[in-house]
């Protein structure tokens, strides 16, 4: 089963940029397809391995960051090849 997940990490502290950069680099180093834009990052792959990976990487980020919000959207399909049709 394929999944598409949109993530936004919002550390609530002065040095927020370094935490976001570290998180995105971990996503990039994964086996999954990662697409970035200025507002969020999307990651695509098989649901169970992807969720296991995200559980670990989000947990590490939460341990290393004082207070942090994660916004997550999850879709049951691989939308990595989406092209606007209008």
FENVENQUI-V310364 format. One record per helix or strand of 3 or more residues. SS is the DSSP state (hx for helix, st for strand). FROM is the first residue (numbers start at 1). TO is the last residue. If there is no record, write none. Layout:
ss->SS from->FROM to->TO
ss->SS from->FROM to->TO
This chain:
ss->st from->2 to->11
ss->hx from->16 to->28
ss->st from->33 to->36
ss->st from->41 to->46
ss->hx from->47 to->64
ss->st from->68 to->75
